[in-house]
Amino acid sequence: MTTTLLLDDTLWDLCVDSAGNIAAASDPYRIAQDVATACRLFLGEYWYDTTIGIPYFQQILGYSPPLALIKAKLAAAAAAVPGCNNPIVYLTALVGRQLSGQVQFTDANGQTQTVGF
């Protein structure tokens, strides 16, 4: 089983539990949080493995990539998360320079989950 530190969903920072210890996320929320984190990770940003992440600077930001490329990169990042099965990316709006959408996937328990961005 994978352990993930619980992040505040507004600040995306660590949370503490009722005893004042750093809180851990449990399934099924853990999988959704890890998918959201994977979709936010820039290529080269992760100190311990600089080969993972989405090539935002290299292929997306400042470029006009096809939407299929963005969807494929997000889906691949989500699929790499343990417990995330069959991720499907939906892009819902492009307003100015802000793209929004969601990743829908089936977790290890067979439940469908959605992570927005």
C-alpha positions as CSV (number, residue, x, y, z in Angstrom):
1,M,0.0,0.0,0.0
2,T,1.2,3.5,-0.9
3,T,1.4,6.2,1.8
4,T,0.8,9.8,0.8
5,L,1.0,12.8,3.1
6,L,-2.4,14.6,3.2
7,L,-2.4,18.0,1.5
8,D,-4.8,20.8,2.2
9,D,-7.0,21.0,-0.9
10,T,-6.9,24.9,-0.9
11,L,-3.3,25.6,-0.1
12,W,-1.8,22.3,-1.4
13,D,0.3,22.2,1.8
14,L,0.7,19.6,4.5
15,C,-2.0,19.0,7.1
16,V,-1.8,17.8,10.7
17,D,-4.1,15.3,12.3
18,S,-5.9,15.8,15.6
19,A,-2.8,14.8,17.6
20,G,-0.7,17.4,15.8
21,N,1.2,14.9,13.6
22,I,1.6,15.2,9.9
23,A,-1.5,13.6,8.5
24,A,-1.5,10.8,5.9
25,A,-4.2,10.4,3.2
26,S,-6.0,7.1,2.9
27,D,-7.7,5.4,0.0
28,P,-9.8,6.4,-2.0
29,Y,-8.8,10.0,-1.4
30,R,-5.1,9.1,-1.6
31,I,-5.4,8.0,-5.2
32,A,-7.3,11.1,-6.2
33,Q,-4.7,13.4,-4.5
34,D,-1.9,11.5,-6.1
35,V,-3.5,11.9,-9.5
36,A,-3.9,15.6,-8.9
37,T,-0.3,15.9,-7.8
38,A,0.9,13.9,-10.9
39,C,-1.0,16.3,-13.2
40,R,0.7,19.3,-11.5
41,L,4.2,17.9,-11.6
42,F,6.5,19.7,-14.1
43,L,9.1,17.5,-15.9
44,G,12.3,17.6,-13.9
45,E,10.7,19.1,-10.8
46,Y,10.7,15.9,-8.7
47,W,14.1,15.8,-7.1
48,Y,14.4,12.0,-6.8
49,D,13.4,11.2,-10.4
50,T,13.7,14.1,-12.9
51,T,12.4,11.9,-15.7
52,I,8.8,12.0,-14.5
53,G,6.4,14.9,-14.9
54,I,4.5,16.7,-17.6
55,P,6.7,18.7,-20.1
56,Y,4.9,21.9,-19.5
57,F,8.0,24.1,-20.2
58,Q,9.2,21.9,-23.1
59,Q,6.0,21.3,-25.0
60,I,3.0,23.1,-23.6
61,L,3.4,26.5,-22.0
62,G,4.3,29.1,-24.5
63,Y,3.5,26.8,-27.4
64,S,0.2,26.0,-29.2
65,P,0.1,22.2,-28.8
66,P,-2.8,20.1,-30.0
67,L,-5.3,19.5,-27.3
68,A,-4.7,15.7,-27.9
69,L,-1.1,16.1,-26.7
70,I,-2.2,17.8,-23.5
71,K,-4.8,15.1,-22.9
72,A,-2.3,12.4,-23.6
73,K,0.3,13.8,-21.2
74,L,-2.2,14.3,-18.4
75,A,-3.6,10.8,-18.9
76,A,-0.1,9.2,-18.9
77,A,0.7,11.0,-15.7
78,A,-2.5,9.9,-14.0
79,A,-2.0,6.3,-15.2
80,A,1.4,6.1,-13.5
81,V,-0.3,6.5,-10.1
82,P,-0.8,3.2,-8.3
83,G,-4.5,2.4,-8.1
84,C,-5.5,4.7,-10.9
85,N,-7.0,2.7,-13.8
86,N,-8.2,3.9,-17.2
87,P,-7.8,7.6,-16.8
88,I,-9.8,9.8,-19.2
89,V,-9.1,13.5,-19.6
90,Y,-11.8,15.9,-20.4
91,L,-10.9,19.5,-21.3
92,T,-13.9,21.7,-20.5
93,A,-12.9,25.3,-21.2
94,L,-10.1,27.5,-22.5
95,V,-10.6,31.0,-21.3
96,G,-7.8,33.4,-22.2
97,R,-4.7,31.4,-21.3
98,Q,-6.4,29.2,-18.6
99,L,-7.4,25.6,-19.5
100,S,-9.7,23.7,-17.2
101,G,-11.0,20.2,-17.2
102,Q,-11.0,17.0,-15.3
103,V,-9.5,13.5,-15.1
104,Q,-11.9,10.7,-14.5
105,F,-10.6,7.3,-13.5
106,T,-11.5,4.1,-11.8
107,D,-9.7,3.4,-8.6
108,A,-8.5,0.0,-7.3
109,N,-11.9,-0.5,-5.6
110,G,-13.8,-0.1,-8.9
111,Q,-15.1,3.4,-7.9
112,T,-15.1,6.2,-10.5
113,Q,-13.4,9.3,-9.2
114,T,-12.9,12.8,-10.7
115,V,-10.1,15.2,-10.2
116,G,-10.6,18.7,-11.6
117,F,-8.0,21.2,-12.8
